Amino acid sequence: MSNPADLLYSASHEWVKIQGEEAVVGITHFAQESLGDITYVDLPAVGDSVSADSDFGSVESVKAASDLISPVNGEVIAVNEALADAPEKINADAFGDGWLIKVKLSGKPEGLMDAAAYEEHCKNEQH
Amino acid sequence: MKTIFAKSVSGRHAENLVLEPAENAPRAADMLPAELLRKQPPRLPECSELDVVRHFTALSRRNYSVDANFYPLGSCTMKYNPKFTEQVAGLPGFTRLHPMLAQLGRGAACAQGALQVLYDAERWLCELTGMKAFTLQPMAGANGEFTGVKLIAAYHKARGRKRTKMLIPDSAHGTNPASAVLAGFEIVNIESRDGMVDPQALARAIADHPDDVAGLMMTCPNTLGLMETHLAEIVEELRKVDALLYYDGANMNAIMGKMRVGDVGFDVVHLNVHKTLSTPHGGGGPGAGPVGVSERLVPYLPAPRVERREDDSYRVNFDLPQSIGYIGPFYGSFAVLAKALAYMMRLGGNGLTRASEYAVLNANYLRKRLEDVLDIPFDRICAHEFVASAPEGLRALDIAKGLLDRGIHAPTIYFPLIVKECLMAEPTETESKETLDEYVDALREIVAEGREHPEKLAAAPQSLPVRRLDETAAARNMILTEDMA
């Protein structure tokens, strides 16, 4: 599956969709594929602040538990409540229904990749 | 298979020789407040003796153990435990001794043999690791890690400073961050470079957190089975800021008689006695996780400590004002420590060294023979274990299940996380060349099957009491209750 061109990507495999002052954050298709079947997601609460390069939760699969690293600074204004009962949404639709949190941005995100750079990054990681 | 509760039949029972309590002995109702008393008897299964014997014999036959088959679980040192250590731990003089005795009045005089076991075990561990002293109290590895990290905290606290960061390389054991967080530290992850701790990344992390780094927790050889090549630089970097070095001794089986971590400059080490020193592991019995320290941490060790007087008698010392306190009950898992001492004394220094040499030799033999079967990401001499990736197009999980079908326990899979489709094997020194060859043949056969008949491998195992389990459903929809009614 190709990585949507309208998103930005982090080296730790999160995606960001910037919508004005807000941003939606999720993990990429590549990430969900590496993790395998996701069994549990631990997300922050609305009102929590997240900061770039720090963890804001974790995702657990049959293989491993991994931290979720925030690609942006800001305050959580929504979380994907549906994932509590249906974490498989991330496997099924990582860039859509499987979104994780919505953040009110403080400052412009930095150090993120576009789709082409991220594809290259994934290729290097496979070795 | 039915649970023992499902086999219960009302009124069925077994005979035994329990003595009736004395006529006027106090009853629970005389001693406990009414609200703590049961309203009705516990719903225990009602079975005949034969029901119980058959039930547990059937379970034991389904069990898989190193006594029956090869068990190459990486990062766990599942070596065979010789039975003579059980004889030692089972001596009536030990098993009939009450742990309070040594602490009562003149009681220590009646427990001198047991106290000497603890004292000698500590001296042997000090000799093996080059540390100044050990506490034998921690009940297993993670408890030992917690103890060690608390000792690091006590060291900084005694110097009137607050340090909040613990540096942990991504090649360390997964329990390290958990132990440090439990002790109140924040984790700073150090990324490896080419499978090694990168001294430059370490220096940057220290510079990023001035006066706030409490210590570094290292697993060495690391979880890739590789010996760190920059130890001297790493020790020096941490010394500069008076941060302490923690050595996770889970991989001690690779270095006995070859490297003493105290000589290298580590301040704390925990040993998994139930791995390296041949006492039963995991479900096979309780563990023990002694923690060794350098001289500057001795005052903070848990209380009590067993000491030898000038007249060669032994005592239990509780008068340790700077101690971090009690970590486990009494003196640790005594019987486990007695087994470890017996093992060390039977092998001696040369024998322990040889055990490590064979463990490393066996791992390298496997690594070399598997070069054309699996992908080996680090093509260099390994320590006691090595990592491999499932070859292109195959999954580690399927290979693991294929091994189960061939009577071999799967190696550790999907760990460490930094290796894709990882299979991590540790043969240990106790396995013969014939067993290792069988393992290689089995893997070769499985990989070929995965290529030619992927549907067949995806259906493995076929020969075990249960077939392929739906691990995803089990994790997403947990049912952890048993209807005991």
Chai-1 contact restraints between the chains, C-beta under 6 A:
chainA,res_idxA,chainB,res_idxB,connection_type,confidence,min_distance_angstrom,max_distance_angstrom,comment,restraint_id
A,D37,B,T472,contact,1.0,0.0,6.0,A-B,restraint_1
A,T39,B,A475,contact,1.0,0.0,6.0,A-B,restraint_2
A,T39,B,R476,contact,1.0,0.0,6.0,A-B,restraint_3
A,V62,B,E471,contact,1.0,0.0,6.0,A-B,restraint_4
A,V62,B,T472,contact,1.0,0.0,6.0,A-B,restraint_5
A,K63,B,Y414,contact,1.0,0.0,6.0,A-B,restraint_6
A,A64,B,Y414,contact,1.0,0.0,6.0,A-B,restraint_7
A,A64,B,L417,contact,1.0,0.0,6.0,A-B,restraint_8
